[in-house]
Amino acid sequence: MPPLLIRYVPLLTWGRAYSRLNLTNDLIAAVIVTIMLIPQSLAYALLAGLPPEAGLYASIVPILLYAVFGTSRALAVGPVAVVSLMTAASLSEIAAQGSIGYGVAALSLAALSGAILLAMGLLRLGFLANFLSHPVIAGFITASGVLIATSQIKHVLGVNADGHTLPELLLSLAQNLPELNWPTVLIGVGTTGFLVWVRHGLNPALRALGVGAPLAGFLTKAGPVAAVIATTLAVWGLDLAERGVRIVGAVPQALPPFTLPDLSYELLGQLILPAVLISVIGFVESISVAQTLAAKRRQRIDPDQELIGLGSANLGAAFTGGFPVTGGFSRSVVNFDAGAETPAAGAFTAIGLAIAAVALTPLIYFLPKATLAATIITAVLGLVDFSILRRSWAYSKADFAAVLATIALTLLLGVEAGVTAGVLLSILLHLYKSSRPHIAEVGRVPGTEHFRNVLRHEVETHPSLLTLRVDESLFFANARFLEDCIHRRVADDPQIDHVVLQCSAINDIDLSALDSLEEIMHRLSEMGVTLHLSEVKGPVMDRLRRGDFLTHLSGQVFLSQHDAVEALCPKDAAMRISAPGLHGG
C-alpha cells in the first residue's frame, strides 16, 4: 500500500489490526456516547441558533469522516459549546436566526472552516497551535462558559432576551423578567438541579446502594436522556405547551440531507475571520483533548493529520446540513472511559445517531427548550474555571494580565473580540518574553569547572573578565536587547578587558542577530574590549562558518567556559567572590 496513502488515511493502519475484542469495546462505548449525544446535539444546535435536527446532522457524517482521517483513538467529533456560541455570534451579523440565509451561512462557515483546517494540515502547520498561550485560551473558554450559561437563562425562565455580551444579556433578561413563565421555570430550574445532581451525586449514591461501577457509570451518563423523557412526557401529558412552555416542535424524520453552502465572494468575505478564529480555537480544544487521552494509553497524535481529520469533518458537516464541529471534551472523555479502542467507536456512534434521526425525532416534538437549555448550562459549568486568575497571578503577572484582558474582553465585547484578543495576546506575550531573554553574568564555582549566576551563587570572578550566559536563541526580536545589555555593563565598568558570551543555551542565531553580534564586536573594539565565544553548539557553529564573522572575531571561540577563564585571566590574578542573594541557576 502506498506510504503516502497510509500517512493520510490512518484507517488503513488501525483497521488492519482490528479485532473482535476491539469491536465489542467500541460497540459498548458507542451505545453510551450515543445516549449522551442525542440531547447534547439538539442542545448545541439551539445554542448555535439553528433547528435542533442540525445538531444531529452535524454529529453523523463528520464523525464518520474523522474516523477515516483522524489519528485519535478516543476523540469524539461534533458540535461543542464554545464553537456553537462562536457560530451564533458570527452568523447573527449576517442573517436573522430561523431564516434560510442563516442556515446557509452556517453551512458556508463550516465549509470555510474545513477548508482552512485542511489546508493547514496539508501544509503541516499544526505547530502554529503552540503559539497560543494555554492560560489565555483557558481564560477565553472560562468567559465563553459564562456567556453560554447566561444566554440559556432565557429558555430556563421562558422569556425573550438577546445579546452577545454579558451586559447586553443581563440587561435584556432584566427588562423581560415580567414575562416569566412559571411552568417553564419549574421545568428549567428543576432539570438543571437534577442534571447537576446526576453529574456529581448520582454515581456515589448508586455505588453506596451496591450498584456495580459499570452500571452506575452507564446510568449517570444516561441522566440527560432521563431528563428529556420525563420533561417531554410532562409537557405532553399536562398540555403545558398551551400554557406557554416553548417546545422543540416538529423535527424532520430523515437522514442528513445533501446541502450546498453558499460560496459567493461576498459571504465568504464576511465569514473568513470568524472561520479562522473557529478553526484555531476548535483545533486547540480538540488537540488538547486528543493528546491528553492518547498519553493515558501511550499512543501518539499527529497534529498535522488531526487538522486534516477535523477539516474533513467540517467539510462533511457543510454538505450534510450541519455547522462547524470539533473534538469535544466531555463526549471524548465519556468515549474513552467507556472503553473505546479505535475510531470505529465514533463510526458506530454515527450509526446510532442516524437511527435516532430517522426513528426517534417524532418523540421529541414536546421536548421543552428549557430542558435543552439546562443540558447546555450543566455541560458548560465544567468550562468555567476562574482559578486560572489566581494561579496566573501567583506565577506570572504578564500571564495574569493577558488572561484577565481575554476574560474581560470576551464578556464585555463578545466572543469574536475575546478570541481575537486571546490570539493576539498569546503571540505578543511570546514575542515580549522572547525579546527580553534572560542574560546572566556568571562566575566559576570555587574548586570546580562549573559556572553559575553571580546573583545566585558564591562564585569566583575577575574584574577584567565579563562572562555572560544568554539563555535564549538569538533572533531579530531580542538581538538589540543583548546589544544594550552588553554596552551598558561594559560602559559602567572600565576595568573590563574581555567579554565572553557563553552560548550553551543558544540553539540558533539568525541573520539579524549575527549583524548584532558584529555590531557588539565593533563597539567593544572601539572601547578596547575583546569579544569571545564559548560552548557554541555544533549546528550554530556550522552556520557561523558560512559567513565571515568568525574570521573577523576580535577574540577566540573556546570549547568551554572554563577554558576561556583559564586562558584570559592572568595566572597570578586574585579572584573575587560574589555575594549571592537568590537560588537556582
Buried (B, 14 or more C-beta within 10 A) or exposed (E): EEEEEEBBBBBBEBBEEBEEEBBEBBBBBBBBBBBBBBBBBBBBBBBBBBBBBBBBBBBBBBBBBBBBBBBBBBBBBBBBBBBBBBBBBBBBEBBEEEEEBBBBBBBBBBBBBBBBBBBBBEEEBBEBBEEBBEBBBBBBBBBBBBBBBBBBBBBBBBBEBEBBBBEBBBEBBEEBEEEEBEBBBBBBBBBBEBBBEBBEEBBEEBBEEEBEEEEBBBBBBBBBBBBBBBBBEBBBEEEBBEEEBBBBEEBBEEBBEEBEBBEEEEBBEBBEEBBBBBBBBBBBBBBBBBBBBBEEEEBEBBBBBBBBBBBBBBBBBBBBBBBBBBBBBBBBBBBBBBBBBBBBBBBBBBBBBBEBBEEBBEBBBBBBBBBBBBBBBBBBBEBBEEEBBEBBBEEBEBBBBBBBBBBBBBBBBBBBBBBBBBBBBBBBBBEEBBBEBEBBBBBBBEEEEEBBBBBBBEBBBBBBBBBBBBBBBBBEBBBBBBBEBBBEBBEEEEEBBBBBBBBBBBEEBBEBBBEBBBBBBEBBBEBEBBBBBBBBEEEBBEBBEEEEBBEEBBBBBBEBBBBBBEEBBEEEEEBEEBEBEEEEE
